[in-house]
Amino acid sequence: MQFYANAGVDTVEAESPGGIWNWKAASPRRVPAQQPAPAPQAPAPTASVSAGEALSAAEALAATASDLEMLVSTIAAFEGCPLREGARGPVVYDGVLGADVLIVGEAPGREEDRLGKPFVGRSGQLLDRMLASIGLARAPGEEQRPVCITNVVYWRPPGNRNPTSAELAVCMPFARRFIALTKPKLVLLAGKVPTEAFFPDVSSIIRSRGQWREIETPDGAVPALPIFHPAFLLRQPAQKRWAWRDLLSAKAKLNDPLP
């Protein structure tokens, strides 16, 4: 009614033919708001590609990537992960491709999704300090060795939930290929999700952290160390003493002479 008044309309037709009702002069009365009719529920869309087909496509595409740059482009163009629809874009890596140290995280969060880089915000700042304490950096300076940071899932899960087993499965061929093409001296698995993705037999990150394992690649085994995720350390600062031990173990492994 305010819209019509502003437009200069001051009369409307009455309920009976020929009558005129001056609604501006009439006493205002409260009209109960009408609830909109519920929108019809559209049937759930049928996936055009099954989980098995998406996994097969991921395995084939990962195998065809001959270098890291090609693999990054392949991941960005991949449409088989259902998380892609709700994310702004893929979060594939940060740091220096081909670095001796590869850090594998879980999945992008809100800030990672917004900026397109893994480990940003408070957890990323803590990770940078942890790396700097043993002479590593994603943007290395003097007397620092480079690292590369990636994920086991490249698109943000809704509400920052953990990725499902199906979402992990379709991304794992790319994660394994990333390690194979990087040929790092060691891999740090940051948190429960990447640790369990590569080693399904582990019971918890509490028990598995600090224990060296091996990730098999076509060119041989790569040492892998599960560590606490920086976000966990922000919630549980008392666990930082164990994180420090794991960092020292990684530094010692990195400095070991090759056999």
Phi, psi and chi 1 to 4 in degrees:
 res  aa     phi    psi   chi1   chi2   chi3   chi4
   1 MET       -  -37.5  -66.4  177.3   66.9      -
   2 GLN   -63.0  -35.8 -174.1   62.0   47.7      -
   3 PHE   -61.8  -45.3  168.3   78.5      -      -
   4 TYR   -66.7  -38.4  -73.5  121.2      -      -
   5 ALA   -62.2  -43.0      -      -      -      -
   6 ASN   -64.1  -28.5  -66.5  -21.0      -      -
   7 ALA   -83.6   -1.5      -      -      -      -
   8 GLY    92.9    5.8      -      -      -      -
   9 VAL   -85.1  121.0  178.2      -      -      -
  10 ASP  -122.7    1.4   55.9    5.3      -      -
  11 THR  -138.3  151.9   59.2      -      -      -
  12 VAL  -136.4  163.0  -65.2      -      -      -
  13 GLU   -65.7  141.8  -66.7 -175.5    9.0      -
  14 ALA   -80.8  175.9      -      -      -      -
  15 GLU   -70.1  -28.2  -65.6 -178.6   -0.2      -
  16 SER  -100.9  149.1   59.5      -      -      -
  17 PRO   -59.1  138.9  -22.6   33.7      -      -
  18 GLY    84.2   -9.9      -      -      -      -
  19 GLY   -87.1  152.9      -      -      -      -
  20 ILE  -126.1  134.3  -63.7  -64.8      -      -
  21 TRP  -119.4  121.0  173.6   50.7      -      -
  22 ASN   -83.3   93.8 -172.0  -21.1      -      -
  23 TRP   -73.2  -19.4   58.5  -92.4      -      -
  24 LYS   -71.5  -32.5  -69.5 -175.5   67.6  175.5
  25 ALA   -86.1  -15.2      -      -      -      -
  26 ALA   -73.0  153.0      -      -      -      -
  27 SER   -67.9  133.3  -60.7      -      -      -
  28 PRO   -67.6  142.2   24.6  -32.7      -      -
  29 ARG  -131.5  147.1   60.4 -172.2  179.2   90.1
  30 ARG   -78.3  124.0 -176.1  177.5  -60.8  -84.3
  31 VAL  -103.2  120.5  178.5      -      -      -
  32 PRO   -60.1  135.0   21.6  -31.9      -      -
  33 ALA   -65.7  135.0      -      -      -      -
  34 GLN   -87.6  131.1  -65.1 -176.2   -1.9      -
  35 GLN   -76.2  129.8  -63.1  -62.5  -34.1      -
  36 PRO   -62.7  144.5   23.5  -32.6      -      -
  37 ALA   -64.5  139.1      -      -      -      -
  38 PRO   -60.1  136.4   21.7  -32.1      -      -
  39 ALA   -66.9  140.7      -      -      -      -
  40 PRO   -62.9  137.2   22.1  -32.7      -      -
  41 GLN   -79.0  120.8  -65.1  -66.4  -35.7      -
  42 ALA   -74.5  144.5      -      -      -      -
  43 PRO   -63.4  145.5   22.5  -32.6      -      -
  44 ALA   -59.0  131.8      -      -      -      -
  45 PRO   -64.7  141.8   23.3  -31.9      -      -
  46 THR   -85.9  124.9  -57.8      -      -      -
  47 ALA   -60.8  128.9      -      -      -      -
  48 SER   -76.3  -21.4   57.1      -      -      -
  49 VAL  -127.2  127.0  178.5      -      -      -
  50 SER   -75.0  165.9   68.5      -      -      -
  51 ALA   -61.1  -38.6      -      -      -      -
  52 GLY   -65.7  -39.8      -      -      -      -
  53 GLU   -67.3  -39.1  -68.5  171.8  -28.5      -
  54 ALA   -64.1  -40.6      -      -      -      -
  55 LEU   -65.1  -42.4  177.2   56.6      -      -
  56 SER   -62.4  -40.3  -62.7      -      -      -
  57 ALA   -65.4  -40.5      -      -      -      -
  58 ALA   -63.3  -42.3      -      -      -      -
  59 GLU   -63.4  -42.2  -69.3  172.4  -18.0      -
  60 ALA   -67.3  -43.3      -      -      -      -
  61 LEU   -67.8  -41.2  -71.0  170.1      -      -
  62 ALA   -62.2  -39.3      -      -      -      -
  63 ALA   -67.2  -27.9      -      -      -      -
  64 THR   -81.2  -13.3   59.7      -      -      -
  65 ALA   -73.3  118.2      -      -      -      -
  66 SER   -92.0  -14.8   57.8      -      -      -
  67 ASP  -150.5  172.4   54.0   47.4      -      -
  68 LEU   -66.3  -37.7  -73.9  166.8      -      -
  69 GLU   -62.2  -41.6  -70.9   79.1    4.5      -
  70 MET   -66.7  -38.2 -176.7  177.5  178.9      -
  71 LEU   -64.9  -42.2 -179.7   62.3      -      -
  72 VAL   -59.8  -44.1  170.1      -      -      -
  73 SER   -65.3  -38.0  -60.3      -      -      -
  74 THR   -65.2  -42.5  -60.1      -      -      -
  75 ILE   -62.4  -44.9  -65.6  170.7      -      -
  76 ALA   -61.6  -31.7      -      -      -      -
  77 ALA   -90.7   -7.7      -      -      -      -
  78 PHE   -69.7  133.3 -177.8   63.9      -      -
  79 GLU  -114.0    9.2  -61.5 -179.4   -5.7      -
  80 GLY   -85.9  -10.5      -      -      -      -
  81 CYS   -90.5  124.9 -178.9      -      -      -
  82 PRO   -64.0  -20.5   20.8  -31.8      -      -
  83 LEU   -67.3  -19.4  -68.2  173.8      -      -
  84 ARG   -57.6  -36.0 -179.4 -172.9  178.0   97.3
  85 GLU   -64.8  -31.3  -62.6  -57.9  -38.9      -
  86 GLY  -100.2    1.5      -      -      -      -
  87 ALA  -104.8  156.4      -      -      -      -
  88 ARG   -70.8  -33.2  -64.4 -170.1 -179.2 -170.9
  89 GLY   177.6  175.2      -      -      -      -
  90 PRO   -75.5  148.3   29.0  -34.7      -      -
  91 VAL  -118.8   98.9  179.4      -      -      -
  92 VAL   -97.4  -51.9 -177.9      -      -      -
  93 TYR  -160.9  167.1   85.7   98.1      -      -
  94 ASP  -147.1  161.1 -167.1   19.9      -      -
  95 GLY    96.8 -145.1      -      -      -      -
  96 VAL  -113.2  116.6  179.4      -      -      -
  97 LEU   -61.4  135.1  -73.4  174.9      -      -
  98 GLY    83.4   11.1      -      -      -      -
  99 ALA   -66.6  158.5      -      -      -      -
 100 ASP   -66.7  -27.0  -73.8  -17.5      -      -
 101 VAL  -112.5  124.4  177.8      -      -      -
 102 LEU  -116.3  125.9  180.0   63.4      -      -
 103 ILE  -106.7  126.7  -58.2  170.0      -      -
 104 VAL  -112.5  117.1 -178.3      -      -      -
 105 GLY   -96.3 -167.2      -      -      -      -
 106 GLU   -89.7  -80.8  -60.6 -179.6  -14.6      -
 107 ALA  -153.5  157.7      -      -      -      -
 108 PRO   -64.6  144.2  -16.8   29.0      -      -
 109 GLY   -98.2 -165.8      -      -      -      -
 110 ARG   -62.3  -47.6 -178.8  172.5   60.7   89.0
 111 GLU   -69.5  -37.7  -72.0  -58.3  -54.9      -
 112 GLU   -63.2  -40.4  -73.7   81.5    4.1      -
 113 ASP   -64.4  -38.0 -178.2   52.0      -      -
 114 ARG   -70.7  -40.2 -177.0  175.5   68.2   86.4
 115 LEU   -95.6  -15.6  -62.2  175.5      -      -
 116 GLY    76.2   21.2      -      -      -      -
 117 LYS  -133.3  145.2  -67.0 -178.0  178.7 -178.7
 118 PRO   -78.0  151.2   27.2  -32.8      -      -
 119 PHE    55.5   71.8  -76.3   97.5      -      -
 120 VAL  -120.6 -179.2  -62.5      -      -      -
 121 GLY    73.1 -156.6      -      -      -      -
 122 ARG   -64.5  -41.6  -67.4 -178.7   63.4 -149.8
 123 SER   -65.7  -36.5   63.8      -      -      -
 124 GLY   -67.7  -37.6      -      -      -      -
 125 GLN   -65.4  -39.7  -66.0  168.5    7.3      -
 126 LEU   -66.4  -41.9  177.3   55.2      -      -
 127 LEU   -59.9  -41.6  176.9   63.8      -      -
 128 ASP   -61.6  -39.0  -71.7  -18.8      -      -
 129 ARG   -69.1  -38.5  -67.4 -164.2  -63.0  -89.5
 130 MET   -62.1  -45.0  -67.6  167.4   63.2      -
 131 LEU   -65.6  -41.3  -64.2  174.7      -      -
 132 ALA   -62.8  -29.2      -      -      -      -
 133 SER   -66.3  -19.7   69.1      -      -      -
 134 ILE  -119.6   22.9   57.2  171.8      -      -
 135 GLY    78.4   29.5      -      -      -      -
 136 LEU  -119.9  156.0  -57.4  174.8      -      -
 137 ALA  -162.3  147.3      -      -      -      -
 138 ARG   -74.9  -24.8   65.2  176.5   95.2 -167.0
 139 ALA  -124.3   81.7      -      -      -      -
 140 PRO   -68.0  144.4   25.4  -33.9      -      -
 141 GLY  -108.2 -157.1      -      -      -      -
 142 GLU   -65.7  139.2  -66.9 -176.3    4.9      -
 143 GLU    61.8   23.7  -60.4 -177.8   -3.1      -
 144 GLN  -121.9  142.3  -72.8 -179.3  -43.1      -
 145 ARG   -98.4  145.4  -59.6  176.5   71.7  166.1
 146 PRO   -78.2  154.5   28.7  -34.4      -      -
 147 VAL  -128.5  159.3  -58.6      -      -      -
 148 CYS  -120.9  139.1 -175.9      -      -      -
 149 ILE  -121.2  129.6  -53.4  172.8      -      -
 150 THR  -138.8 -170.4 -175.3      -      -      -
 151 ASN  -132.7  168.3  -70.5  -44.8      -      -
 152 VAL   -93.0  -15.4  -72.9      -      -      -
 153 VAL  -132.0  135.4  170.8      -      -      -
 154 TYR  -104.2   -3.6  -54.2  102.5      -      -
 155 TRP  -126.2  146.1  -65.3  -90.0      -      -
 156 ARG   -70.7  126.4  179.8 -164.5  179.1 -164.5
 157 PRO   -71.5  145.9  -18.4   31.8      -      -
 158 PRO   -57.1  134.7  -22.6   32.3      -      -
 159 GLY    66.2   17.5      -      -      -      -
 160 ASN    59.7   26.3  -70.5   -5.0      -      -
 161 ARG   -70.5  167.0   61.6  164.2  172.4   76.6
 162 ASN   -69.2  144.2  -75.9  -22.1      -      -
 163 PRO   -66.2  149.4   21.4  -31.0      -      -
 164 THR   -76.6  169.0   65.9      -      -      -
 165 SER   -63.2  -36.1   56.7      -      -      -
 166 ALA   -68.0  -39.8      -      -      -      -
 167 GLU   -66.7  -38.9  -67.3  159.4   -4.3      -
 168 LEU   -64.9  -43.9  -84.8  168.1      -      -
 169 ALA   -60.6  -40.0      -      -      -      -
 170 VAL   -75.3  -18.4   78.6      -      -      -
 171 CYS   -95.5  -20.0  -68.4      -      -      -
 172 MET   -61.9  -35.4  -78.8  -58.8  -68.9      -
 173 PRO   -57.9  -35.9  -26.5   35.7      -      -
 174 PHE   -72.1  -40.1  -62.7  116.9      -      -
 175 ALA   -63.7  -41.9      -      -      -      -
 176 ARG   -66.8  -39.4  -69.5 -171.2  176.6  -81.3
 177 ARG   -67.1  -34.1 -173.2   62.3  175.3  161.8
 178 PHE   -60.7  -43.2 -156.4  105.2      -      -
 179 ILE   -67.6  -42.4  -65.2  174.7      -      -
 180 ALA   -62.3  -40.9      -      -      -      -
 181 LEU   -76.9  -30.2  -68.9  174.2      -      -
 182 THR   -70.2  -39.1  -61.2      -      -      -
 183 LYS    53.0   54.2  -60.6  179.3 -179.4  178.7
 184 PRO   -74.9  162.4   31.3  -35.3      -      -
 185 LYS   -76.6  -26.9  -70.0 -174.0  176.2  179.4
 186 LEU  -159.7  157.4   61.8   89.7      -      -
 187 VAL  -121.9  133.2  174.3      -      -      -
 188 LEU  -105.7  119.4  -62.4  178.9      -      -
 189 LEU   -94.9  105.5  -58.7  173.5      -      -
 190 ALA   -89.0   96.2      -      -      -      -
 191 GLY   107.5  175.9      -      -      -      -
 192 LYS   -67.3  -43.6  170.7 -175.2  175.3 -179.0
 193 VAL   -62.1  -53.9  173.4      -      -      -
 194 PRO   -66.7  -31.8   23.2  -32.6      -      -
 195 THR   -63.9  -47.7  -60.8      -      -      -
 196 GLU   -71.8  -27.0  -67.4 -175.8   -8.6      -
 197 ALA   -66.2  -40.3      -      -      -      -
 198 PHE   -87.4  -27.3  -76.4   96.6      -      -
 199 PHE  -133.1   82.7  -55.2  106.1      -      -
 200 PRO   -62.4  -13.9  -20.7   32.5      -      -
 201 ASP   -82.2   -9.1   61.8  -51.8      -      -
 202 VAL   -71.1  147.0  -59.6      -      -      -
 203 SER   -90.2  -34.7   56.8      -      -      -
 204 SER  -166.3  159.4   70.2      -      -      -
 205 ILE   -71.0  -26.3 -173.6   63.0      -      -
 206 ILE   -61.0  -42.3  -62.1  -69.2      -      -
 207 ARG   -86.2  -26.1  -65.4 -174.5  177.2 -177.6
 208 SER   -90.9  -20.7   59.9      -      -      -
 209 ARG   -62.7  145.5   57.1  131.3  -67.5  -87.7
 210 GLY    81.2   -1.3      -      -      -      -
 211 GLN  -107.9  117.0  -61.4 -178.9   21.2      -
 212 TRP   -68.5  137.3  -75.7   97.8      -      -
 213 ARG  -131.4 -174.4  -70.8  173.2  170.1  -98.8
 214 GLU  -134.5  134.7  -68.6 -175.5  -20.5      -
 215 ILE  -102.3  121.8  -63.9  175.3      -      -
 216 GLU   -78.7  134.8  -64.9  -64.3  -26.7      -
 217 THR  -131.2  166.3   74.2      -      -      -
 218 PRO   -58.0  -24.1  -26.2   34.9      -      -
 219 ASP   -99.8    9.6  -64.3  -39.6      -      -
 220 GLY   123.2  178.3      -      -      -      -
 221 ALA   -83.2  143.1      -      -      -      -
 222 VAL  -114.9  128.3  176.1      -      -      -
 223 PRO   -62.4  135.9  -18.6   30.4      -      -
 224 ALA  -133.8  134.2      -      -      -      -
 225 LEU  -123.5  115.2 -178.8   67.1      -      -
 226 PRO   -69.6  134.4  -19.6   33.1      -      -
 227 ILE  -133.3  164.4   63.3  173.3      -      -
 228 PHE   -67.8  143.0  -73.6  136.6      -      -
 229 HIS   -71.4  140.1 -165.9  -75.3      -      -
 230 PRO   -55.6  -34.8  -26.8   34.7      -      -
 231 ALA   -62.8  -36.0      -      -      -      -
 232 PHE   -65.7  -40.0  172.4   78.2      -      -
 233 LEU   -66.8  -30.2  -64.4  174.8      -      -
 234 LEU   -67.5  -32.5  -69.9  171.9      -      -
 235 ARG   -83.9  -28.0  -60.8 -170.0  -59.7  -91.1
 236 GLN  -128.0   72.5  -59.0  -75.2  -17.9      -
 237 PRO   -61.8  -22.1   19.0  -30.7      -      -
 238 ALA   -65.3  -20.0      -      -      -      -
 239 GLN   -80.7   -3.4  -57.7  -64.3  -26.8      -
 240 LYS   -64.0  -25.3  -71.1 -177.7  178.9  179.8
 241 ARG   -64.4  -36.7   57.5  177.7  179.9  147.9
 242 TRP   -72.5  -36.2  -60.2  112.4      -      -
 243 ALA   -61.6  -38.4      -      -      -      -
 244 TRP   -64.4  -40.2  174.4 -122.1      -      -
 245 ARG   -62.5  -40.2  -69.1 -171.2 -178.1 -173.4
 246 ASP   -66.7  -37.3  -64.0  -18.3      -      -
 247 LEU   -65.0  -40.8  -69.6  172.3      -      -
 248 LEU   -65.0  -36.3  -67.2  178.8      -      -
 249 SER   -64.7  -40.3  178.0      -      -      -
 250 ALA   -66.2  -39.9      -      -      -      -
 251 LYS   -63.3  -42.2 -178.3  178.9 -179.0 -179.4
 252 ALA   -64.9  -41.3      -      -      -      -
 253 LYS   -64.0  -40.6  175.8   75.3   72.2  171.7
 254 LEU   -66.1  -32.1 -171.4   60.7      -      -
 255 ASN   -90.5   -3.0  -67.5  -28.5      -      -
 256 ASP   -64.0  135.2  -80.9  -12.4      -      -
 257 PRO   -67.3  144.9   23.7  -32.8      -      -
 258 LEU   -68.2  141.2  -66.7  176.1      -      -
 259 PRO   -65.9      -   22.7  -30.7      -      -
